[in-house]
Amino acid sequence: MYLGVLALTAFVLTVFLLVYLGLFLGRLPFLQLDRTGVVLLGAIALVATEVVPLSGIGEVVHLPTLALLFAFMVISAQLRLGGFYDWVVVWLDRRALAPPVLLGAVIAVAAALSAVFSNDIVCLAMAPVLAQLCRARGYAPLPHLLALACAANLGSALTLIGNPQNMLIGEVLRLDFGDYLRVAALPVLLGLLSTWVIIAGLSRGHWLEASASLLPSALGRAGEVGVPLDRWQTFKGLTVAALLCAAFLWAHWPRDLLALAGAGLLLTSRRLHSRQMLGLVDWQLLVLFVGLFIVNHAMQQTGLPAQAVAVLADEGLDLQEPAPLFAASVLLSNLVSNVPAVMLLLPVAQAPVDGPLLALSSTLAGNLLLISSIANLIVVQAAARQGVVIDWRAHARVGLPVTLVSLVIAAAALLPWRA
């Protein structure tokens, strides 16, 4: 009996370590698996061996989080198909803003959109058009694209729907939408202001591309920007999003059910086919969530995580204290990405401060390294397609100070919660 339990624990631990090694490396050696594939393979191993029974998956997977995430993917798809994100950048271009002012406008717009819609989607939609805007005007694209990535990460920390890890934290810990917004508002706004100061300071004297002069932009002419604006489809998407945010603030109905109702309303369209809408849903991310729920549940059942937390507490690193939890969240978010980090740390989140602390620290940590956030990688890939190279040094020159300053601000804002 004892040997059987020991063998089962060893098996679960092996699967867990391989999954998180894959998350750290981005793949497993010699296998054509990305992070989602690695997690899925680990979950399949645990289900196939009945460590996690197939009939019990519904109890292991947190369905409200998945429902909320899926619903906002549908809303974002509505806006992408309606050309809203492209129109936003074209609108900025028509203002003919000077580079420092455009930098501030990009930060404000990216942050505002990311607070409601996924920061990844915002970067995916805006980065190519923003690069075109800068090139058309002779502006250096690098500072503006870095500002887009940093602001999208920062802005997504403002609400409990801004990114997947915040959705998870809000749903599992049942955080109040308005209470969290009041806690996060000041550190996020100060972080955004600091981002503009840092990037503007580093870009002084380097606002224009080499051998380029300021030209009237040609951006926005017919055929030159991705998706043309469909006013009715955009209006529908923005209206549903606004009504949902209002309901989250003032109604006490389940956020997941409200969001699903909004997504269902948008899917009942006479013009946009459901195949188009669902084709823009990030199914890989949803599969990643399901797999991580299974893998982490199996690991929790062994009792090893609780023992590790107890050992760390004996060594003076009690994860149930704000400072060690904050540091662990930042570290793990950069090692294995913020969603897996949050899933690992949620079981020790007991105090009222722990929810906002995990949401802010795990999200703000995404600006530290190029690989710390999917949003960063999306901007880099979009920039490369426009001939703009963003390597890890260029990103770190901005990302490191932005992350350190924003984390210090967040930590200071959370200090009054200690009592």
C-alpha positions as a printed Julia matrix, in Angstrom:
419×3 Matrix{Float64}:
   0.0    0.0     0.0
   2.75   2.42    1.02
   4.83   1.56   -2.06
   1.76   2.11   -4.23
   1.2    5.58   -2.81
   4.91   6.35   -3.14
   4.94   5.24   -6.79
   1.82   7.3    -7.55
   3.36  10.39   -5.93
   6.58   9.88   -7.9
   4.61   9.59  -11.14
   2.59  12.76  -10.49
   5.74  14.65   -9.47
   7.52  13.52  -12.66
   4.63  14.68  -14.84
   4.43  17.97  -12.97
   8.17  18.68  -13.3
   8.2   17.8   -17.0
   5.2   20.07  -17.64
   6.76  23.01  -15.85
  10.13  22.35  -17.51
   8.28  22.6   -20.83
   6.65  25.84  -19.71
  10.06  27.24  -18.77
  11.79  26.17  -22.0
   8.77  26.77  -24.23
   9.01  23.17  -25.45
  10.37  19.75  -24.55
  13.65  18.62  -26.16
  13.3   16.35  -29.21
   9.51  16.8   -29.36
   7.44  19.08  -31.57
   5.41  20.46  -28.67
   4.82  24.05  -27.65
   3.74  25.06  -24.14
   0.12  24.13  -24.75
   1.12  20.77  -26.2
   3.35  20.01  -23.2
   0.58  20.81  -20.72
  -1.99  18.84  -22.72
   0.31  15.81  -22.86
   0.81  15.96  -19.09
  -2.94  16.19  -18.51
  -3.58  13.25  -20.85
  -1.03  11.14  -18.93
  -2.79  11.89  -15.63
  -6.28  11.22  -17.01
  -5.27   8.07  -18.93
  -3.76   6.57  -15.76
  -6.87   7.66  -13.79
  -4.84   9.75  -11.38
  -7.48  12.3   -12.29
 -10.59  10.33  -13.33
 -12.23  11.41  -16.57
 -15.56  11.64  -14.75
 -14.04  14.05  -12.24
 -12.58  16.59  -14.66
 -15.65  18.79  -14.28
 -14.83  19.2   -10.59
 -11.14  19.89  -11.25
 -11.49  22.47  -14.03
 -12.77  25.87  -12.89
 -15.54  26.35  -15.45
 -16.5   29.95  -14.51
 -12.98  31.12  -15.44
 -13.08  29.29  -18.78
 -16.55  30.67  -19.52
 -15.46  34.26  -18.78
 -12.3   33.88  -20.84
 -14.17  32.38  -23.8
 -16.88  35.05  -23.71
 -14.41  37.93  -23.88
 -12.55  36.21  -26.71
 -15.82  36.26  -28.66
 -16.34  39.96  -27.86
 -12.79  40.75  -28.98
 -13.38  38.75  -32.17
 -16.45  40.9   -32.86
 -14.34  44.05  -32.63
 -11.54  42.62  -34.76
 -13.95  41.62  -37.5
 -15.61  45.02  -37.24
 -12.24  46.72  -37.88
 -12.3   48.59  -34.56
  -8.66  48.06  -33.58
  -7.36  49.1   -37.0
  -9.62  52.17  -36.91
  -8.19  53.22  -33.53
  -4.66  53.45  -34.95
  -5.87  55.2   -38.1
  -7.71  57.71  -35.9
  -4.48  58.39  -34.02
  -2.67  58.87  -37.32
  -5.19  61.46  -38.48
  -4.46  63.55  -35.41
  -0.94  64.17  -36.86
   0.61  64.0   -33.4
   4.25  64.73  -32.71
   6.22  61.62  -31.67
   6.21  62.22  -27.87
   2.49  63.0   -27.94
   1.79  59.96  -30.13
   3.76  57.87  -27.63
   1.49  59.05  -24.83
  -1.62  58.45  -26.92
  -0.52  54.9   -27.78
   0.11  54.17  -24.08
  -3.29  55.57  -23.06
  -5.26  53.8   -25.81
  -3.48  50.44  -25.44
  -3.94  50.48  -21.67
  -7.61  51.43  -21.86
  -8.4   48.72  -24.41
  -6.37  46.09  -22.55
  -8.26  46.79  -19.33
 -11.43  45.45  -20.97
 -10.19  43.22  -23.79
  -7.28  40.82  -23.76
  -3.88  42.52  -23.92
  -2.74  39.84  -26.36
  -5.6   40.64  -28.75
  -4.94  44.38  -28.5
  -1.26  43.9   -29.39
  -2.06  41.44  -32.18
  -4.48  43.87  -33.8
  -2.68  47.17  -33.21
   1.02  46.36  -33.66
   1.09  45.92  -37.47
  -0.95  49.08  -38.12
   1.09  51.07  -35.59
   4.31  50.03  -37.32
   2.83  51.18  -40.64
   1.79  54.49  -39.09
   5.31  55.18  -37.82
   6.9   54.2   -41.12
   4.45  56.34  -43.12
   5.3   59.4   -41.02
   9.03  58.76  -40.77
   8.86  58.14  -37.01
  11.06  55.52  -35.36
   8.73  52.53  -34.77
  10.73  50.98  -31.91
   9.71  53.27  -29.0
   6.06  53.24  -30.02
   5.92  49.46  -30.39
   7.65  48.95  -27.04
   5.19  51.4   -25.51
   2.32  49.36  -26.95
   3.6   46.14  -25.34
   4.35  47.72  -21.96
   1.07  49.65  -21.81
  -0.98  46.62  -22.82
   0.55  44.59  -19.99
   0.11  47.42  -17.48
  -3.41  48.3   -18.59
  -4.57  44.69  -18.36
  -3.76  44.77  -14.63
  -6.42  47.44  -14.06
  -9.42  45.09  -14.02
 -10.37  41.49  -13.31
 -11.09  40.91  -17.02
  -7.95  42.46  -18.51
  -6.01  39.21  -18.85
  -6.42  35.47  -18.22
  -4.61  35.37  -14.87
  -6.74  38.2   -13.48
  -9.9   36.41  -14.61
  -8.69  33.28  -12.8
  -7.84  35.16   -9.61
 -11.1   37.09   -9.62
 -13.26  34.01  -10.19
 -11.48  31.61   -7.82
 -11.15  34.12   -4.96
 -14.53  35.74   -5.73
 -13.09  39.25   -5.74
 -15.42  42.2    -6.11
 -14.91  43.93   -9.48
 -15.19  47.48   -8.12
 -13.05  46.85   -5.04
 -10.23  45.48   -7.15
 -10.51  48.38   -9.59
 -10.11  50.87   -6.74
  -7.0   49.07   -5.49
  -5.37  48.7    -8.92
  -6.2   52.14  -10.36
  -3.44  54.19   -8.72
  -0.51  51.79   -9.26
  -1.56  51.13  -12.88
  -1.99  54.83  -13.72
   1.32  55.75  -12.09
   2.96  52.82  -13.89
   1.64  54.08  -17.24
   2.91  57.6   -16.53
   6.3   56.15  -15.59
   6.33  54.17  -18.83
   5.89  57.34  -20.88
   8.62  59.14  -18.91
  11.07  56.24  -19.29
  10.51  55.62  -23.0
  10.38  59.33  -23.86
  13.61  59.88  -21.94
  15.38  57.0   -23.66
  14.1   58.09  -27.09
  15.11  61.75  -26.82
  16.87  62.71  -30.05
  15.92  59.41  -31.7
  12.3   60.0   -32.64
  12.84  59.8   -36.42
  14.05  56.93  -38.53
  17.52  57.3   -39.99
  17.46  59.36  -43.19
  13.73  59.99  -42.73
  11.89  63.27  -42.59
   8.43  64.08  -41.3
   5.88  63.34  -44.02
   2.09  63.49  -44.19
   0.99  59.94  -43.48
  -0.68  57.9   -46.18
  -2.06  55.49  -43.62
  -5.76  54.85  -43.75
  -6.29  55.2   -47.49
  -8.39  52.52  -49.1
  -6.7   49.14  -49.17
  -3.74  50.13  -47.0
  -5.11  49.12  -43.6
  -6.24  45.63  -42.64
  -9.96  45.56  -41.82
 -12.19  48.53  -42.75
 -14.4   49.88  -39.99
 -17.9   48.4   -39.79
 -19.69  50.9   -37.6
 -22.65  48.66  -36.73
 -20.55  45.63  -35.77
 -18.2   47.83  -33.76
 -21.13  49.52  -32.03
 -22.57  46.13  -31.08
 -19.27  44.9   -29.63
 -18.57  48.07  -27.67
 -22.13  48.25  -26.37
 -22.03  44.68  -25.06
 -18.62  45.29  -23.46
 -19.81  48.52  -21.81
 -22.99  46.89  -20.47
 -20.98  43.99  -19.07
 -18.53  46.3   -17.3
 -21.42  48.27  -15.82
 -23.06  45.03  -14.64
 -19.78  43.83  -13.13
 -19.53  47.08  -11.17
 -23.08  47.46   -9.93
 -24.88  44.12  -10.23
 -24.21  41.05   -8.14
 -24.84  38.44  -10.81
 -22.14  35.89  -11.77
 -19.66  37.5   -14.16
 -19.22  34.31  -16.18
 -22.94  33.97  -16.91
 -23.3   37.64  -17.81
 -20.33  37.43  -20.16
 -21.66  34.27  -21.83
 -24.99  35.99  -22.4
 -23.17  38.91  -24.05
 -21.13  36.56  -26.25
 -24.27  34.67  -27.24
 -25.94  37.93  -28.23
 -23.03  38.8   -30.53
 -22.98  35.33  -32.08
 -26.6   35.76  -33.19
 -25.57  37.93  -36.13
 -27.03  38.19  -39.63
 -23.74  39.34  -41.16
 -20.82  37.83  -39.21
 -20.73  34.06  -39.52
 -20.13  32.16  -36.27
 -17.26  30.35  -38.04
 -15.46  33.67  -38.36
 -16.09  34.6   -34.73
 -15.07  31.24  -33.31
 -12.07  31.11  -35.63
 -10.59  34.04  -33.7
 -11.08  32.39  -30.3
  -7.74  31.36  -28.76
  -8.55  27.69  -28.3
  -4.92  26.95  -27.45
  -5.15  29.17  -24.39
  -8.36  27.47  -23.27
  -6.72  24.05  -23.68
  -3.72  25.32  -21.7
  -6.02  26.34  -18.85
  -7.8   22.96  -18.8
  -4.49  21.09  -18.8
  -3.01  23.21  -16.02
  -6.09  22.74  -13.85
  -5.65  18.96  -14.16
  -1.88  18.91  -13.61
  -1.96  21.27  -10.63
  -4.9   19.45   -9.03
  -3.03  16.15   -9.22
   0.02  17.79   -7.66
  -2.03  19.34   -4.85
  -3.51  15.92   -4.05
  -0.03  14.53   -3.29
   0.39  17.01   -0.44
   3.86  17.99   -1.66
   3.03  21.67   -2.36
   1.67  22.13    1.18
   4.81  20.51    2.59
   7.01  22.79    0.46
   5.12  25.86    1.7
   5.62  24.7     5.31
   9.35  24.14    4.76
   9.74  27.61    3.22
   7.87  29.12    6.17
  10.25  27.4     8.58
  13.13  28.94    6.63
  11.65  32.43    6.98
   9.92  32.59    3.59
   6.25  32.31    4.5
   4.28  32.57    1.27
   1.23  33.56    3.28
   2.98  36.84    4.03
   2.63  39.6     1.4
   6.32  40.25    0.65
   7.39  36.63   -0.03
   4.2   36.0    -2.03
   4.82  39.14   -4.09
   8.43  38.09   -4.81
   7.44  34.5    -5.62
   4.77  35.72   -8.04
   7.24  37.96   -9.91
   9.89  35.23  -10.06
   7.59  32.41  -11.15
   5.82  34.62  -13.69
   9.13  35.11  -15.46
  10.16  31.46  -15.18
   7.0   29.67  -16.29
   4.65  32.53  -17.4
   2.03  34.29  -15.33
  -0.95  31.92  -15.72
   0.95  28.81  -14.47
   2.55  30.93  -11.74
  -0.82  32.13  -10.49
  -2.24  28.6   -10.54
   0.67  27.43   -8.39
   0.3   30.24   -5.86
  -3.49  30.48   -5.6
  -3.75  27.75   -2.92
  -1.72  29.92   -0.49
  -3.76  33.07   -1.22
  -5.72  33.43    2.02
  -5.6   37.1     3.08
  -7.73  39.85    1.46
  -4.58  41.45    0.02
  -3.48  38.26   -1.74
  -5.87  38.52   -4.69
  -4.88  42.06   -5.77
  -1.26  41.25   -4.92
  -1.16  38.22   -7.23
  -3.01  40.03  -10.01
  -0.74  43.09   -9.98
   2.59  41.35   -9.41
   2.08  38.57  -11.98
   0.86  41.0   -14.64
   3.4   43.78  -14.1
   6.18  41.18  -14.16
   5.28  40.56  -17.8
   7.27  43.61  -18.9
  10.58  42.4   -17.45
  11.86  40.15  -20.24
  10.95  39.67  -23.87
   9.63  36.17  -23.11
   7.79  37.19  -19.93
   4.54  37.96  -21.74
   2.84  36.65  -24.87
   1.93  40.27  -25.65
   5.64  41.11  -25.93
   6.24  38.28  -28.38
   3.21  39.26  -30.45
   4.55  42.79  -30.84
   8.02  41.48  -31.74
   6.6   39.17  -34.42
   4.35  41.87  -35.86
   7.28  44.31  -35.91
   9.49  41.78  -37.71
   6.91  41.45  -40.49
   7.19  45.22  -40.96
  11.0   45.09  -41.01
  11.44  46.35  -37.44
  13.83  44.29  -35.3
  13.2   44.19  -31.54
  15.79  42.01  -29.81
  16.03  41.2   -26.12
  18.5   44.04  -25.48
  16.22  46.66  -27.01
  13.31  45.33  -24.99
  15.27  45.06  -21.72
  16.44  48.66  -22.06
  12.79  49.67  -21.65
  11.23  46.65  -19.96
  13.63  46.46  -17.02
  13.11  50.03  -15.7
   9.38  49.95  -16.48
   8.96  46.7   -14.54
  11.04  47.76  -11.55
   9.29  51.12  -11.2
   5.79  49.68  -11.64
   6.46  46.87   -9.16
   7.76  49.31   -6.55
   4.66  51.46   -7.03
   2.38  48.41   -6.72
   4.15  47.19   -3.59
   3.82  50.61   -1.99
   0.12  50.75   -2.88
  -0.47  47.35   -1.25
   1.36  48.12    2.0
  -1.71  49.57    3.76
  -3.4   46.18    3.32
  -0.89  44.45    5.61
  -3.03  45.1     8.64
